[in-house]
Amino acid sequence: MILYHQRLPEFANDYAGAYLIPKSAGTAVERNRLKRWLREDFRLLQKEHPIYGAFIVRFSGTAAEVVHGDLSESLKKLMESI
């Protein structure tokens, strides 16, 4: 997973996220499940530590092998590096 971040004046007090999950990651159901998990993780991170700007999360791998807890931990580590 790769995280791109940019601070923009439009998102000075908020954040926006885009999730790039290729078709090769799995079926539409699996890809949508990953997107729902990522949206929820961003919402929870916003409560813990305010995050601002535009974010793009690029997923690589297979959706069927992903566990929500592991995905959340990966996202937290990426957010800490910003």
C-alpha positions as CSV (number, residue, x, y, z in Angstrom):
1,M,0.0,0.0,0.0
2,I,1.3,3.5,-0.9
3,L,0.0,6.7,0.6
4,Y,0.2,10.0,-1.3
5,H,-0.6,13.2,0.7
6,Q,-0.8,16.9,-0.2
7,R,-1.9,19.8,1.9
8,L,-4.3,22.0,-0.1
9,P,-6.0,25.2,0.9
10,E,-9.5,23.7,0.1
11,F,-8.9,21.1,2.8
12,A,-7.4,23.4,5.5
13,N,-9.8,22.0,8.1
14,D,-10.8,18.7,6.6
15,Y,-9.5,15.8,4.5
16,A,-10.5,14.0,1.3
17,G,-9.5,10.5,0.3
18,A,-9.3,8.5,-2.9
19,Y,-8.7,4.8,-2.9
20,L,-7.1,3.2,-5.9
21,I,-7.7,-0.6,-6.0
22,P,-7.0,-2.3,-9.3
23,K,-9.3,-4.9,-10.8
24,S,-6.5,-7.4,-10.4
25,A,-6.9,-7.2,-6.6
26,G,-10.1,-9.1,-6.7
27,T,-13.8,-9.0,-7.4
28,A,-15.9,-5.9,-7.1
29,V,-17.2,-7.0,-3.8
30,E,-13.7,-7.5,-2.4
31,R,-12.5,-4.2,-3.7
32,N,-15.5,-2.4,-2.3
33,R,-15.0,-4.0,1.1
34,L,-11.4,-2.7,1.1
35,K,-12.7,0.8,0.3
36,R,-15.2,0.7,3.1
37,W,-12.5,-0.4,5.6
38,L,-10.2,2.4,4.4
39,R,-12.9,5.0,4.8
40,E,-13.7,3.8,8.3
41,D,-10.0,3.8,9.2
42,F,-9.6,7.3,8.0
43,R,-12.6,8.4,10.1
44,L,-11.2,6.7,13.2
45,L,-7.8,8.3,12.6
46,Q,-9.4,11.7,12.3
47,K,-10.9,11.3,15.8
48,E,-7.5,10.3,17.3
49,H,-5.3,12.9,15.5
50,P,-6.7,15.6,13.2
51,I,-5.6,14.9,9.6
52,Y,-5.9,17.5,6.9
53,G,-5.3,17.5,3.2
54,A,-5.9,15.3,0.2
55,F,-4.9,11.6,0.5
56,I,-4.6,8.9,-2.2
57,V,-4.2,5.3,-1.0
58,R,-2.9,3.0,-3.7
59,F,-3.5,-0.7,-2.9
60,S,-1.3,-3.4,-4.3
61,G,-1.9,-7.1,-3.7
62,T,-4.9,-9.4,-3.4
63,A,-8.0,-8.3,-1.6
64,A,-8.9,-11.8,-0.5
65,E,-5.7,-12.1,1.6
66,V,-6.2,-8.9,3.5
67,V,-7.3,-8.8,7.1
68,H,-8.9,-5.6,8.4
69,G,-6.6,-5.3,11.4
70,D,-3.5,-5.6,9.2
71,L,-4.9,-3.0,6.8
72,S,-5.6,-0.6,9.7
73,E,-2.1,-1.0,11.1
74,S,-0.5,-0.4,7.7
75,L,-2.5,2.8,7.3
76,K,-1.6,4.0,10.8
77,K,2.1,3.4,10.0
78,L,1.8,5.3,6.7
79,M,0.0,8.2,8.4
80,E,2.7,8.4,11.1
81,S,5.3,8.9,8.4
82,I,3.7,12.1,7.2
